Amino acid sequence: MAQKARKLLKDGKAKVITVKPFTIQLLIATGETKQDITLGIDSRYLNIGFSATTEKKELIYGEVKLLEGISNRITEKLQYRRIRRQRLRYRKPRFDNRKRNEENILK
């Protein structure tokens, strides 16, 4: 495949679009052949199945497993945050460690 791309670039029939990932774009017209493809999706609660087929064969198929227990994960994250915030070391009160002018105290 790399040799074909190299020949197309050398003959001026393609140009480089991106280097990483290496992508070329054809500059010549290709015969436009279209093929009807049907996408089937079977959506369930925890699994989603998909399949792309033509009249003659199945092109791709697969299954996607969804994450479970998102609500429990959010609750656990909240608990960790609360514990982390409660573990702060004791600091002296800031309002009590400033020097005051006697003139401002009398006013």
C-alpha positions as CSV (number, residue, x, y, z in Angstrom):
1,M,0.0,0.0,0.0
2,A,2.9,2.4,0.8
3,Q,4.3,1.8,-2.7
4,K,1.0,2.7,-4.4
5,A,0.8,5.9,-2.4
6,R,4.5,6.7,-3.2
7,K,3.7,6.3,-7.0
8,L,0.6,8.4,-6.8
9,L,2.6,11.2,-5.1
10,K,5.4,11.0,-7.6
11,D,3.1,11.1,-10.6
12,G,1.3,14.1,-9.1
13,K,-2.0,12.2,-8.8
14,A,-2.2,12.8,-5.0
15,K,-1.1,15.3,-2.4
16,V,-0.1,14.9,1.3
17,I,-2.8,16.1,3.7
18,T,-1.2,15.2,7.0
19,V,2.1,13.7,8.0
20,K,1.1,12.1,11.2
21,P,-1.0,10.0,10.6
22,F,0.1,9.9,7.0
23,T,-2.9,10.8,4.8
24,I,-3.0,11.6,1.1
25,Q,-5.8,13.0,-1.0
26,L,-6.3,11.9,-4.6
27,L,-6.3,14.6,-7.2
28,I,-7.6,12.5,-10.1
29,A,-11.2,11.4,-10.6
30,T,-12.0,7.9,-9.6
31,G,-14.9,5.9,-10.8
32,E,-17.7,6.6,-8.4
33,T,-19.2,3.3,-7.4
34,K,-21.7,3.4,-4.6
35,Q,-22.9,0.4,-2.6
36,D,-26.0,0.3,-0.5
37,I,-25.1,-0.5,3.1
38,T,-27.6,-1.1,5.8
39,L,-26.7,-0.3,9.4
40,G,-28.5,-2.3,12.1
41,I,-28.4,-1.3,15.7
42,D,-29.8,-3.3,18.6
43,S,-29.8,-1.1,21.7
44,R,-30.3,-2.7,25.1
45,Y,-29.7,-1.6,28.6
46,L,-26.1,-2.8,29.1
47,N,-25.1,-3.9,25.6
48,I,-25.5,-2.3,22.2
49,G,-25.1,-4.5,19.1
50,F,-24.4,-3.1,15.6
51,S,-23.9,-4.6,12.1
52,A,-23.3,-3.1,8.7
53,T,-24.4,-5.3,5.8
54,T,-24.8,-5.2,2.0
55,E,-27.0,-7.5,0.0
56,K,-24.3,-10.1,-0.4
57,K,-22.2,-10.0,2.9
58,E,-21.8,-8.6,6.3
59,L,-19.1,-5.9,6.4
60,I,-18.7,-5.3,10.1
61,Y,-20.3,-6.3,13.3
62,G,-19.7,-5.8,17.0
63,E,-21.0,-5.2,20.5
64,V,-20.4,-2.3,22.8
65,K,-20.7,-2.9,26.6
66,L,-21.9,0.1,28.5
67,L,-20.5,1.1,31.9
68,E,-22.3,-0.1,35.0
69,G,-22.7,1.5,38.4
70,I,-22.2,5.1,37.4
71,S,-24.4,6.3,40.2
72,N,-22.3,4.3,42.8
73,R,-19.1,5.7,41.3
74,I,-20.4,9.3,41.7
75,T,-21.4,8.7,45.3
76,E,-18.1,7.1,46.1
77,K,-16.3,10.1,44.6
78,L,-18.4,12.5,46.7
79,Q,-17.5,10.6,49.9
80,Y,-13.8,10.7,49.1
81,R,-14.0,14.5,48.5
82,R,-15.8,15.0,51.8
83,I,-13.2,13.0,53.7
84,R,-10.4,14.9,52.0
85,R,-11.9,18.2,53.0
86,Q,-12.4,17.1,56.6
87,R,-8.7,16.1,56.9
88,L,-7.4,19.7,56.7
89,R,-5.0,20.5,59.5
90,Y,-6.0,22.9,62.1
91,R,-5.0,26.5,61.4
92,K,-5.0,29.4,63.7
93,P,-7.9,31.8,63.1
94,R,-6.7,34.5,60.8
95,F,-8.7,37.3,62.3
96,D,-7.0,36.9,65.6
97,N,-3.4,37.1,64.5
98,R,-3.2,40.7,63.3
99,K,-1.9,43.7,65.2
100,R,-4.2,46.6,65.7
101,N,-3.6,50.2,66.0
102,E,-4.9,51.7,69.2
103,E,-6.4,54.6,67.3
104,N,-8.6,52.3,65.3
105,I,-9.7,50.4,68.4
106,L,-11.0,53.6,70.1
107,K,-13.0,54.8,67.1
